[in-house]
Amino acid sequence: MGPRLHVSLVAVASLAVASCEASWSASSAVGVGVGVSVPPRPASAPSPLAGWTIGPSALGAYQADVDPAVEHDGHPTVALHTIADPGQHAYGTYVTTLDATPLRGKRVRASVWVRTGPEAVRGSFWIRALEADAPAEGAGLAAATQRLIAAADFIRYEVELIVPQQACGLQVGLGISWPGELWMDGVKVESE
């Protein structure tokens, strides 16, 4: 194993995709922070994590906030929760997309601490490698997903994949079905 590359998810807005300059389709507008041209989309509440956003199908129904009432390791966490009834089969996502260029061919591991509320029926944590024209949902070039345990205190989840050579973006995200909520802390993306 070589040296580890640690990517700070707080600084993703400054990343650029040098070899993947292309416009993403409107359905893949979750790729903020990647440096590619992203079409305008409806405004959502400001994100407590730079470069993270609510997925397009959940805008107006879900929100992410710092929750000082729920702490992990002695500090407040970020909560993903509903703010309106999103309708039947709604699934709220909170995602960021990193530049995959320096990670191509490397094994990348993403981890996060997550607590789920009592109404959490379905939830997941994932990482997926994206081409420049990748859709907002689906496996992309490569993906790894871990199902969240419902009504659980903080559990560390981890997913990993080898980033394909043609990948432009690397999406990391969490999702929860309505009316569930989750709290997250300590998101890390590391490469070996």
MDTraj code that builds the backbone (N, CA, C; nanometers):
import mdtraj as md
import numpy as np

residues = "MET GLY PRO ARG LEU HIS VAL SER LEU VAL ALA VAL ALA SER LEU ALA VAL ALA SER CYS GLU ALA SER TRP SER ALA SER SER ALA VAL GLY VAL GLY VAL GLY VAL SER VAL PRO PRO ARG PRO ALA SER ALA PRO SER PRO LEU ALA GLY TRP THR ILE GLY PRO SER ALA LEU GLY ALA TYR GLN ALA ASP VAL ASP PRO ALA VAL GLU HIS ASP GLY HIS PRO THR VAL ALA LEU HIS THR ILE ALA ASP PRO GLY GLN HIS ALA TYR GLY THR TYR VAL THR THR LEU ASP ALA THR PRO LEU ARG GLY LYS ARG VAL ARG ALA SER VAL TRP VAL ARG THR GLY PRO GLU ALA VAL ARG GLY SER PHE TRP ILE ARG ALA LEU GLU ALA ASP ALA PRO ALA GLU GLY ALA GLY LEU ALA ALA ALA THR GLN ARG LEU ILE ALA ALA ALA ASP PHE ILE ARG TYR GLU VAL GLU LEU ILE VAL PRO GLN GLN ALA CYS GLY LEU GLN VAL GLY LEU GLY ILE SER TRP PRO GLY GLU LEU TRP MET ASP GLY VAL LYS VAL GLU SER GLU".split()
xyz = np.array([
    [0.0835, -0.1184, 0.0000],
    [0.0000, 0.0000, 0.0000],
    [0.0878, 0.1246, 0.0000],
    [0.0477, 0.2235, -0.0813],
    [0.1211, 0.3488, -0.0883],
    [0.0697, 0.4464, 0.0155],
    [0.1129, 0.5707, 0.0058],
    [0.0655, 0.6716, 0.1013],
    [-0.0827, 0.6960, 0.0834],
    [-0.1482, 0.7345, 0.1908],
    [-0.2918, 0.7616, 0.1874],
    [-0.3164, 0.9046, 0.1432],
    [-0.4177, 0.9225, 0.0629],
    [-0.4630, 1.0536, 0.0211],
    [-0.5920, 1.0806, 0.0959],
    [-0.5956, 1.1855, 0.1746],
    [-0.7155, 1.2203, 0.2500],
    [-0.7786, 1.3418, 0.1832],
    [-0.9054, 1.3324, 0.1475],
    [-0.9765, 1.4411, 0.0822],
    [-1.0706, 1.5041, 0.1829],
    [-1.0518, 1.6315, 0.2099],
    [-1.1402, 1.7025, 0.3012],
    [-1.2692, 1.7357, 0.2299],
    [-1.3829, 1.6928, 0.2843],
    [-1.5110, 1.7199, 0.2206],
    [-1.5606, 1.8611, 0.2478],
    [-1.4918, 1.9346, 0.3347],
    [-1.5312, 2.0723, 0.3592],
    [-1.4785, 2.1623, 0.2481],
    [-1.3740, 2.1183, 0.1766],
    [-1.3113, 2.2020, 0.0755],
    [-1.3429, 2.1589, -0.0671],
    [-1.4476, 2.0799, -0.0885],
    [-1.4738, 2.0285, -0.2230],
    [-1.5100, 2.1372, -0.3223],
    [-1.5593, 2.2499, -0.2783],
    [-1.6008, 2.3533, -0.3724],
    [-1.4829, 2.4060, -0.4535],
    [-1.3606, 2.3909, -0.4054],
    [-1.2452, 2.4433, -0.4773],
    [-1.1854, 2.3435, -0.5754],
    [-1.2374, 2.2198, -0.5805],
    [-1.1833, 2.1195, -0.6712],
    [-1.2256, 2.1478, -0.8150],
    [-1.1410, 2.1106, -0.9098],
    [-1.1741, 2.1281, -1.0512],
    [-1.1477, 1.9978, -1.1255],
    [-1.2221, 1.9760, -1.2310],
    [-1.2044, 1.8564, -1.3118],
    [-1.1334, 1.8988, -1.4394],
    [-1.0033, 1.8766, -1.4472],
    [-0.9235, 1.9231, -1.5599],
    [-0.9565, 1.8491, -1.6888],
    [-0.9659, 1.7175, -1.6853],
    [-0.9841, 1.6423, -1.8086],
    [-1.1282, 1.6023, -1.8349],
    [-1.2200, 1.6489, -1.7582],
    [-1.3601, 1.6082, -1.7749],
    [-1.4498, 1.7292, -1.7948],
    [-1.4000, 1.8337, -1.8598],
    [-1.4814, 1.9525, -1.8809],
    [-1.5983, 1.9180, -1.9726],
    [-1.7160, 1.9151, -1.9180],
    [-1.8369, 1.8847, -1.9942],
    [-1.9564, 1.9317, -1.9137],
    [-2.0655, 1.9529, -1.9811],
    [-2.1879, 1.9913, -1.9107],
    [-2.2613, 1.8659, -1.8678],
    [-2.3066, 1.8642, -1.7442],
    [-2.3863, 1.7526, -1.6949],
    [-2.5313, 1.7825, -1.7264],
    [-2.6080, 1.6769, -1.7432],
    [-2.7499, 1.6962, -1.7720],
    [-2.8210, 1.7515, -1.6494],
    [-2.9368, 1.8113, -1.6707],
    [-3.0120, 1.8694, -1.5595],
    [-3.0447, 1.7657, -1.4538],
    [-3.0629, 1.6402, -1.4938],
    [-3.0971, 1.5373, -1.3962],
    [-2.9788, 1.4993, -1.3093],
    [-2.8576, 1.5423, -1.3464],
    [-2.7413, 1.5085, -1.2653],
    [-2.6853, 1.6303, -1.1942],
    [-2.7687, 1.7263, -1.1672],
    [-2.7232, 1.8505, -1.1066],
    [-2.6763, 1.8350, -0.9636],
    [-2.6693, 1.7128, -0.9124],
    [-2.6158, 1.6919, -0.7787],
    [-2.4657, 1.7100, -0.7777],
    [-2.4036, 1.7318, -0.8905],
    [-2.2587, 1.7400, -0.9008],
    [-2.1997, 1.8749, -0.8673],
    [-2.2550, 1.9511, -0.7775],
    [-2.1954, 2.0777, -0.7396],
    [-2.0591, 2.0547, -0.6767],
    [-1.9687, 2.1465, -0.7021],
    [-1.8359, 2.1365, -0.6438],
    [-1.7386, 2.0590, -0.7293],
    [-1.7799, 2.0092, -0.8433],
    [-1.6904, 1.9295, -0.9253],
    [-1.6139, 2.0150, -1.0241],
    [-1.6598, 2.1342, -1.0543],
    [-1.5911, 2.2192, -1.1476],
    [-1.6441, 2.2073, -1.2893],
    [-1.7452, 2.1272, -1.3121],
    [-1.8072, 2.1187, -1.4439],
    [-1.9260, 2.2126, -1.4467],
    [-1.9748, 2.2406, -1.5641],
    [-2.0874, 2.3298, -1.5805],
    [-2.2144, 2.2602, -1.5334],
    [-2.2826, 2.3180, -1.4365],
    [-2.4044, 2.2592, -1.3816],
    [-2.5207, 2.3527, -1.4110],
    [-2.6270, 2.3029, -1.4736],
    [-2.7418, 2.3880, -1.5061],
    [-2.8078, 2.4424, -1.3799],
    [-2.8788, 2.5564, -1.3906],
    [-2.9486, 2.6098, -1.2744],
    [-3.0554, 2.5127, -1.2260],
    [-3.0822, 2.5173, -1.0970],
    [-3.1852, 2.4331, -1.0389],
    [-3.2551, 2.5103, -0.9295],
    [-3.3676, 2.4614, -0.8800],
    [-3.4397, 2.5348, -0.7765],
    [-3.3525, 2.5556, -0.6530],
    [-3.3725, 2.6691, -0.5899],
    [-3.2949, 2.7002, -0.4699],
    [-3.3370, 2.6098, -0.3548],
    [-3.2409, 2.5755, -0.2723],
    [-3.2703, 2.4993, -0.1509],
    [-3.2048, 2.5724, -0.0352],
    [-3.2335, 2.5295, 0.0841],
    [-3.1741, 2.5907, 0.2018],
    [-3.0230, 2.5761, 0.1958],
    [-2.9487, 2.6716, 0.2499],
    [-2.8030, 2.6596, 0.2500],
    [-2.7597, 2.5305, 0.3199],
    [-2.6533, 2.4704, 0.2710],
    [-2.6040, 2.3457, 0.3278],
    [-2.5068, 2.3737, 0.4415],
    [-2.5139, 2.2960, 0.5485],
    [-2.4176, 2.3141, 0.6570],
    [-2.2786, 2.2613, 0.6216],
    [-2.2663, 2.1825, 0.5145],
    [-2.1364, 2.1338, 0.4683],
    [-2.1094, 2.1905, 0.3296],
    [-1.9992, 2.2607, 0.3127],
    [-1.9638, 2.3185, 0.1829],
    [-1.9540, 2.2081, 0.0787],
    [-2.0170, 2.2309, -0.0372],
    [-2.0108, 2.1346, -0.1454],
    [-2.1151, 2.0247, -0.1395],
    [-2.1909, 2.0160, -0.0325],
    [-2.2978, 1.9156, -0.0186],
    [-2.4298, 1.9794, -0.0544],
    [-2.5226, 1.8986, -0.1063],
    [-2.6538, 1.9502, -0.1428],
    [-2.7601, 1.8412, -0.1284],
    [-2.8832, 1.8853, -0.1154],
    [-2.9972, 1.7935, -0.1168],
    [-3.0162, 1.7485, -0.2612],
    [-3.0412, 1.6197, -0.2819],
    [-3.0639, 1.5669, -0.4166],
    [-3.1826, 1.6335, -0.4831],
    [-3.1814, 1.6428, -0.6180],
    [-3.2851, 1.7180, -0.6896],
    [-3.4268, 1.6680, -0.6689],
    [-3.4464, 1.5387, -0.6492],
    [-3.5832, 1.4883, -0.6317],
    [-3.6380, 1.5180, -0.4923],
    [-3.5525, 1.5649, -0.4021],
    [-3.5960, 1.5902, -0.2643],
    [-3.6006, 1.7387, -0.2292],
    [-3.5700, 1.8261, -0.3257],
    [-3.5719, 1.9703, -0.2979],
    [-3.7103, 2.0139, -0.2512],
    [-3.7127, 2.0934, -0.1479],
    [-3.8384, 2.1424, -0.0937],
    [-3.9032, 2.0496, 0.0065],
    [-3.8592, 1.9253, 0.0122],
    [-3.9170, 1.8289, 0.1060],
    [-3.8189, 1.7906, 0.2164],
    [-3.6895, 1.7967, 0.1875],
    [-3.5861, 1.7610, 0.2848],
    [-3.4937, 1.8796, 0.3073],
    [-3.4298, 1.8801, 0.4229],
    [-3.3356, 1.9857, 0.4564],
    [-3.2234, 1.9266, 0.5417],
    [-3.1050, 1.9833, 0.5305],
    [-2.9913, 1.9446, 0.6140],
    [-2.9548, 2.0644, 0.7009],
    [-2.9396, 2.0400, 0.8302],
    [-2.9073, 2.1447, 0.9267],
    [-2.8084, 2.0924, 1.0294],
    [-2.7335, 2.1832, 1.0891],
    [-2.6547, 2.1467, 1.2065],
    [-2.7536, 2.1305, 1.3215],
    [-2.7425, 2.0201, 1.3945],
    [-2.8329, 1.9932, 1.5067],
    [-2.7533, 1.9918, 1.6366],
    [-2.7523, 2.1032, 1.7103],
    [-2.6742, 2.1092, 1.8346],
    [-2.7277, 2.0165, 1.9442],
    [-2.8525, 1.9691, 1.9299],
    [-2.9111, 1.8800, 2.0305],
    [-2.8605, 1.7364, 2.0183],
    [-2.8078, 1.6981, 1.9010],
    [-2.7562, 1.5626, 1.8808],
    [-2.6069, 1.5729, 1.8546],
    [-2.5286, 1.5266, 1.9517],
    [-2.3831, 1.5350, 1.9411],
    [-2.3210, 1.3987, 1.9179],
    [-2.2045, 1.4016, 1.8526],
    [-2.1206, 1.2829, 1.8361],
    [-1.9767, 1.3284, 1.8569],
    [-1.9033, 1.2586, 1.9379],
    [-1.7652, 1.2961, 1.9725],
    [-1.7555, 1.4381, 2.0259],
    [-1.8587, 1.4824, 2.0983],
    [-1.8543, 1.6106, 2.1667],
    [-1.8881, 1.7327, 2.0832],
    [-1.9395, 1.7145, 1.9631],
    [-1.9777, 1.8311, 1.8829],
    [-2.1088, 1.8032, 1.8081],
    [-2.1768, 1.9110, 1.7629],
    [-2.3044, 1.8944, 1.6924],
    [-2.2887, 1.8141, 1.5638],
    [-2.3968, 1.7546, 1.5199],
    [-2.3978, 1.6745, 1.3970],
    [-2.4819, 1.7444, 1.2905],
    [-2.4804, 1.6898, 1.1694],
    [-2.5659, 1.7396, 1.0610],
    [-2.6851, 1.6452, 1.0509],
    [-2.8049, 1.7029, 1.0528],
    [-2.9287, 1.6244, 1.0436],
    [-2.9884, 1.6395, 0.9039],
    [-3.0341, 1.5280, 0.8467],
    [-3.1112, 1.5278, 0.7228],
    [-3.2528, 1.4898, 0.7629],
    [-3.3486, 1.5798, 0.7392],
    [-3.4859, 1.5566, 0.7845],
    [-3.5847, 1.6190, 0.6869],
    [-3.7120, 1.5767, 0.6992],
    [-3.8159, 1.6317, 0.6126],
    [-3.8648, 1.7652, 0.6673],
    [-3.9022, 1.8522, 0.5743],
    [-3.9618, 1.9812, 0.6123],
    [-4.1013, 1.9954, 0.5519],
    [-4.1374, 1.9009, 0.4653],
    [-4.2709, 1.8972, 0.4042],
    [-4.2987, 1.7534, 0.3628],
    [-4.4243, 1.7196, 0.3487],
    [-4.4605, 1.5857, 0.3037],
    [-4.4213, 1.5725, 0.1568],
    [-4.3211, 1.4897, 0.1274],
    [-4.2748, 1.4779, -0.0109],
    [-4.3600, 1.3871, -0.0977],
    [-4.4619, 1.3257, -0.0420],
    [-4.5454, 1.2341, -0.1191],
    [-4.4989, 1.0908, -0.1042],
    [-4.5731, 1.0038, -0.1639],
    [-4.5477, 0.8604, -0.1508],
    [-4.4137, 0.8214, -0.2122],
    [-4.3435, 0.7296, -0.1484],
    [-4.2167, 0.6726, -0.1952],
    [-4.1037, 0.7745, -0.2042],
    [-4.1086, 0.8808, -0.1269],
    [-4.0042, 0.9825, -0.1328],
    [-3.8778, 0.9354, -0.0637],
    [-3.7650, 0.9763, -0.1194],
    [-3.6342, 0.9397, -0.0660],
    [-3.5465, 1.0635, -0.0725],
    [-3.5023, 1.1108, 0.0425],
    [-3.4194, 1.2301, 0.0482],
    [-3.2722, 1.1943, 0.0477],
    [-3.1947, 1.2638, -0.0355],
    [-3.0515, 1.2381, -0.0419],
    [-2.9729, 1.3645, -0.0119],
    [-2.8536, 1.3452, 0.0415],
    [-2.7600, 1.4527, 0.0734],
    [-2.6270, 1.4079, 0.0170],
    [-2.5759, 1.4809, -0.0830],
    [-2.4618, 1.4323, -0.1605],
    [-2.3563, 1.5398, -0.1851],
    [-2.2373, 1.4932, -0.2167],
    [-2.1298, 1.5784, -0.2662],
    [-2.0598, 1.5024, -0.3777],
    [-1.9960, 1.5753, -0.4669],
    [-1.9212, 1.5122, -0.5747],
    [-1.7804, 1.5695, -0.5772],
    [-1.6838, 1.4808, -0.5741],
    [-1.5427, 1.5177, -0.5742],
    [-1.4820, 1.4954, -0.7118],
    [-1.3716, 1.5599, -0.7382],
    [-1.2953, 1.5385, -0.8606],
    [-1.2322, 1.3998, -0.8531],
    [-1.2625, 1.3133, -0.9486],
    [-1.2076, 1.1771, -0.9484],
    [-1.0723, 1.1680, -1.0181],
    [-1.0310, 1.2734, -1.0884],
    [-0.9080, 1.2666, -1.1663],
    [-0.7872, 1.2182, -1.0856],
    [-0.7566, 1.2749, -0.9674],
    [-0.6387, 1.2273, -0.8941],
    [-0.6593, 1.0910, -0.8269],
    [-0.7803, 1.0392, -0.8328],
    [-0.8111, 0.9129, -0.7661],
    [-0.8246, 0.7956, -0.8633],
    [-0.8125, 0.8212, -0.9915],
    [-0.8287, 0.7155, -1.0921],
    [-0.7324, 0.5997, -1.0676],
    [-0.7876, 0.4778, -1.0739],
    [-0.7077, 0.3573, -1.0535],
    [-0.6772, 0.3263, -0.9081],
    [-0.7203, 0.4111, -0.8171],
    [-0.6927, 0.3913, -0.6742],
    [-0.8147, 0.3350, -0.6027],
    [-0.7885, 0.2636, -0.4946],
    [-0.8950, 0.2165, -0.4062],
    [-0.9318, 0.3333, -0.3154],
    [-1.0595, 0.3680, -0.3159],
    [-1.1082, 0.4797, -0.2363],
    [-1.2079, 0.4268, -0.1341],
    [-1.1936, 0.4726, -0.0120],
    [-1.2809, 0.4310, 0.0976],
    [-1.3479, 0.5553, 0.1552],
    [-1.4796, 0.5504, 0.1654],
    [-1.5559, 0.6580, 0.2286],
    [-1.6174, 0.6029, 0.3566],
    [-1.6173, 0.6843, 0.4610],
    [-1.6776, 0.6412, 0.5876],
    [-1.7524, 0.7575, 0.6503],
    [-1.8479, 0.7228, 0.7350],
    [-1.9293, 0.8235, 0.8029],
    [-1.9914, 0.7587, 0.9270],
    [-2.0153, 0.8383, 1.0289],
    [-2.0922, 0.7955, 1.1458],
    [-2.2354, 0.8414, 1.1243],
    [-2.3329, 0.7511, 1.1406],
    [-2.4739, 0.7842, 1.1165],
    [-2.5602, 0.7319, 1.2303],
    [-2.6547, 0.8157, 1.2707],
    [-2.7617, 0.7779, 1.3639],
    [-2.8911, 0.7904, 1.2865],
    [-2.9813, 0.6940, 1.2989],
    [-3.1101, 0.7000, 1.2299],
    [-3.2241, 0.7108, 1.3300],
    [-3.3291, 0.7807, 1.2897],
    [-3.4458, 0.7981, 1.3748],
    [-3.5370, 0.6767, 1.3720],
    [-3.6371, 0.6744, 1.4599],
    [-3.7261, 0.5580, 1.4712],
    [-3.8131, 0.5322, 1.3485],
    [-3.8367, 0.6342, 1.2654],
    [-3.9211, 0.6155, 1.1468],
    [-3.8404, 0.5768, 1.0236],
    [-3.7115, 0.5563, 1.0381],
    [-3.6256, 0.5250, 0.9229],
    [-3.6584, 0.3855, 0.8697],
    [-3.7268, 0.3784, 0.7568],
    [-3.7638, 0.2513, 0.6955],
    [-3.6524, 0.2035, 0.6033],
    [-3.5965, 0.2966, 0.5268],
    [-3.4917, 0.2626, 0.4309],
    [-3.3914, 0.3765, 0.4272],
    [-3.2637, 0.3421, 0.4316],
    [-3.1577, 0.4415, 0.4229],
    [-3.0317, 0.3778, 0.3684],
    [-2.9436, 0.4599, 0.3126],
    [-2.8199, 0.4061, 0.2581],
    [-2.7087, 0.5100, 0.2586],
    [-2.5863, 0.4581, 0.2500],
    [-2.4645, 0.5374, 0.2360],
    [-2.3932, 0.4816, 0.1145],
    [-2.3452, 0.5675, 0.0248],
    [-2.2852, 0.5161, -0.0975],
    [-2.1698, 0.6020, -0.1465],
    [-2.0968, 0.5404, -0.2386],
    [-1.9941, 0.6086, -0.3170],
    [-2.0108, 0.5565, -0.4591],
    [-2.0016, 0.6460, -0.5576],
    [-2.0110, 0.6007, -0.6956],
    [-1.9224, 0.6863, -0.7852],
    [-1.8606, 0.6210, -0.8821],
    [-1.7755, 0.6880, -0.9799],
    [-1.8620, 0.7287, -1.0985],
    [-1.8435, 0.8524, -1.1454],
    [-1.9300, 0.9087, -1.2485],
    [-1.8530, 0.9503, -1.3730],
    [-1.9157, 0.9324, -1.4888],
    [-1.8667, 0.9924, -1.6120],
    [-1.9193, 1.1355, -1.6170],
    [-1.8695, 1.2148, -1.7103],
    [-1.9118, 1.3547, -1.7204],
    [-2.0613, 1.3690, -1.7440],
    [-2.1239, 1.2736, -1.8143],
    [-2.2668, 1.2842, -1.8455],
    [-2.3517, 1.1877, -1.7638],
    [-2.3063, 1.1538, -1.6449],
    [-2.3764, 1.0563, -1.5600],
    [-2.5132, 1.1078, -1.5146],
    [-2.6132, 1.0194, -1.5089],
    [-2.7444, 1.0585, -1.4554],
    [-2.7376, 1.0768, -1.3037],
    [-2.8378, 1.1415, -1.2491],
    [-2.8408, 1.1702, -1.1047],
    [-2.8526, 1.0444, -1.0199],
    [-2.9077, 0.9384, -1.0752],
    [-2.9246, 0.8145, -0.9998],
    [-2.8668, 0.6979, -1.0780],
    [-2.8400, 0.5893, -1.0077],
    [-2.7872, 0.4701, -1.0727],
    [-2.6454, 0.4407, -1.0293],
    [-2.5922, 0.3313, -1.0789],
    [-2.4624, 0.2833, -1.0337],
    [-2.3449, 0.3626, -1.0893],
    [-2.3609, 0.4319, -1.2013],
    [-2.2481, 0.5004, -1.2611],
    [-2.1493, 0.3981, -1.3158],
    [-2.0212, 0.4342, -1.3192],
    [-1.9169, 0.3435, -1.3673],
    [-1.8861, 0.2335, -1.2667],
    [-1.8955, 0.2674, -1.1396],
    [-1.8717, 0.1735, -1.0295],
    [-1.9399, 0.2323, -0.9067],
    [-1.9866, 0.1463, -0.8190],
    [-2.0551, 0.1961, -0.6999],
    [-2.0461, 0.0946, -0.5869],
    [-2.0563, 0.1455, -0.4663],
    [-2.0649, 0.0615, -0.3467],
    [-2.1665, 0.1273, -0.2541],
    [-2.2537, 0.0469, -0.1976],
    [-2.3612, 0.0970, -0.1113],
    [-2.3690, 0.0135, 0.0150],
    [-2.4018, 0.0794, 0.1254],
    [-2.4277, 0.0079, 0.2493],
    [-2.5608, 0.0561, 0.3047],
    [-2.6462, -0.0392, 0.3387],
    [-2.7778, -0.0072, 0.3945],
    [-2.7617, 0.0412, 0.5384],
    [-2.8369, 0.1459, 0.5748],
    [-2.8346, 0.1973, 0.7117],
    [-2.9295, 0.1161, 0.7982],
    [-2.8911, 0.0949, 0.9212],
    [-2.9756, 0.0243, 1.0174],
    [-3.0755, 0.1234, 1.0764],
    [-3.2031, 0.0872, 1.0766],
    [-3.3091, 0.1753, 1.1260],
    [-3.3052, 0.1871, 1.2771],
    [-3.3450, 0.3040, 1.3259],
    [-3.3576, 0.3313, 1.4697],
    [-3.2325, 0.2921, 1.5462],
    [-3.1171, 0.3348, 1.4959],
    [-2.9895, 0.2974, 1.5575],
    [-2.9124, 0.4206, 1.6034],
    [-2.8398, 0.4040, 1.7143],
    [-2.7490, 0.5086, 1.7586],
    [-2.6337, 0.5145, 1.6595],
    [-2.5368, 0.6013, 1.6805],
    [-2.4287, 0.6212, 1.5841],
    [-2.3534, 0.4917, 1.5542],
    [-2.3478, 0.4595, 1.4249],
    [-2.2752, 0.3438, 1.3729],
    [-2.1832, 0.3964, 1.2640],
    [-2.0617, 0.3425, 1.2570],
    [-1.9688, 0.3806, 1.1509],
    [-1.9948, 0.2923, 1.0291],
    [-2.0233, 0.3562, 0.9169],
    [-2.0450, 0.2869, 0.7901],
    [-1.9260, 0.3143, 0.6996],
    [-1.8941, 0.2157, 0.6153],
    [-1.7793, 0.2292, 0.5266],
    [-1.8088, 0.1613, 0.3936],
    [-1.7750, 0.2278, 0.2840],
    [-1.7879, 0.1716, 0.1498],
    [-1.6585, 0.2001, 0.0751],
    [-1.6250, 0.1122, -0.0205],
    [-1.5039, 0.1369, -0.0986],
    [-1.5195, 0.0851, -0.2407],
    [-1.4392, 0.1424, -0.3290],
    [-1.4357, 0.0992, -0.4681],
    [-1.3025, 0.1396, -0.5289],
    [-1.2722, 0.0805, -0.6448],
    [-1.1566, 0.1210, -0.7236],
    [-1.2100, 0.2154, -0.8303],
    [-1.1548, 0.3355, -0.8366],
    [-1.2045, 0.4381, -0.9275],
    [-1.1607, 0.4058, -1.0705],
    [-1.2565, 0.3886, -1.1633],
    [-1.2221, 0.3604, -1.3031],
    [-1.1431, 0.4751, -1.3669],
    [-1.0622, 0.4423, -1.4656],
    [-0.9773, 0.5414, -1.5329],
    [-1.0581, 0.6509, -1.6028],
    [-1.1791, 0.6209, -1.6481],
    [-1.2589, 0.7201, -1.7201],
    [-1.3471, 0.8049, -1.6276],
    [-1.3389, 0.7846, -1.4959],
    [-1.4236, 0.8591, -1.4012],
    [-1.3839, 1.0063, -1.3948],
    [-1.4845, 1.0917, -1.3918],
    [-1.4641, 1.2362, -1.3758],
    [-1.5022, 1.2822, -1.2351],
    [-1.6065, 1.2226, -1.1802],
    [-1.6543, 1.2606, -1.0482],
    [-1.6679, 1.1401, -0.9581],
    [-1.6601, 1.1655, -0.8300],
    [-1.6792, 1.0618, -0.7292],
    [-1.7842, 1.1149, -0.6318],
    [-1.9045, 1.0574, -0.6372],
    [-2.0148, 1.1034, -0.5537],
    [-2.0197, 1.0234, -0.4238],
    [-2.0336, 1.0947, -0.3139],
    [-2.0522, 1.0344, -0.1823],
    [-2.1847, 1.0873, -0.1302],
    [-2.2704, 0.9980, -0.0778],
    [-2.3991, 1.0461, -0.0328],
    [-2.4679, 0.9551, 0.0663],
    [-2.5701, 1.0122, 0.1289],
    [-2.6564, 0.9400, 0.2213],
    [-2.7998, 0.9646, 0.1787],
    [-2.8863, 0.8678, 0.2061],
    [-3.0267, 0.8843, 0.1745],
    [-3.1137, 0.8210, 0.2814],
    [-3.2361, 0.8731, 0.2917],
    [-3.3307, 0.8220, 0.3911],
    [-3.4718, 0.8369, 0.3334],
    [-3.5561, 0.7360, 0.3565],
    [-3.6937, 0.7432, 0.3074],
    [-3.7809, 0.8221, 0.4045],
    [-3.8857, 0.8817, 0.3496],
    [-3.9792, 0.9590, 0.4300],
    [-4.0580, 0.8658, 0.5205],
    [-4.0849, 0.8960, 0.6449],
    [-4.0588, 1.0203, 0.7155],
    [-3.9316, 1.0141, 0.8014],
    [-3.8411, 0.9270, 0.7672],
    [-3.7207, 0.9085, 0.8478],
    [-3.6293, 1.0290, 0.8505],
    [-3.5382, 1.0259, 0.9455],
    [-3.4352, 1.1284, 0.9541],
    [-3.3056, 1.0627, 0.9975],
    [-3.1948, 1.1287, 0.9668],
    [-3.0649, 1.0767, 1.0083],
    [-2.9760, 1.1915, 1.0527],
    [-2.8743, 1.1571, 1.1298],
    [-2.7723, 1.2505, 1.1735],
    [-2.6375, 1.1930, 1.1306],
    [-2.5488, 1.2785, 1.0794],
    [-2.4204, 1.2310, 1.0304],
    [-2.3061, 1.3103, 1.0908],
    [-2.1900, 1.2450, 1.0946],
    [-2.0707, 1.3091, 1.1490],
    [-1.9475, 1.2360, 1.0949],
    [-1.8378, 1.3058, 1.0872],
    [-1.7101, 1.2441, 1.0582],
    [-1.6969, 1.1812, 0.9214],
    [-1.7503, 1.2460, 0.8175],
    [-1.7378, 1.1936, 0.6822],
    [-1.5914, 1.2017, 0.6393],
    [-1.5402, 1.0895, 0.5865],
    [-1.4019, 1.0858, 0.5359],
    [-1.3989, 1.0137, 0.4031],
    [-1.3105, 1.0599, 0.3146],
    [-1.2809, 0.9903, 0.1904],
    [-1.1295, 0.9763, 0.1856],
    [-1.0849, 0.8511, 0.1771],
    [-0.9412, 0.8241, 0.1766],
    [-0.9060, 0.7337, 0.0598],
    [-0.7839, 0.7518, 0.0106],
    [-0.7353, 0.6702, -0.1000],
    [-0.6023, 0.6069, -0.0615],
    [-0.5823, 0.4850, -0.1103],
    [-0.4558, 0.4157, -0.0825],
    [-0.3775, 0.4004, -0.2100],
])
top = md.Topology()
chain = top.add_chain()
for i, resn in enumerate(residues, 1):
    res = top.add_residue(resn, chain, resSeq=i)
    for name in ("N", "CA", "C"):
        top.add_atom(name, md.element.get_by_symbol(name[0]), res)
traj = md.Trajectory(xyz[None], top)
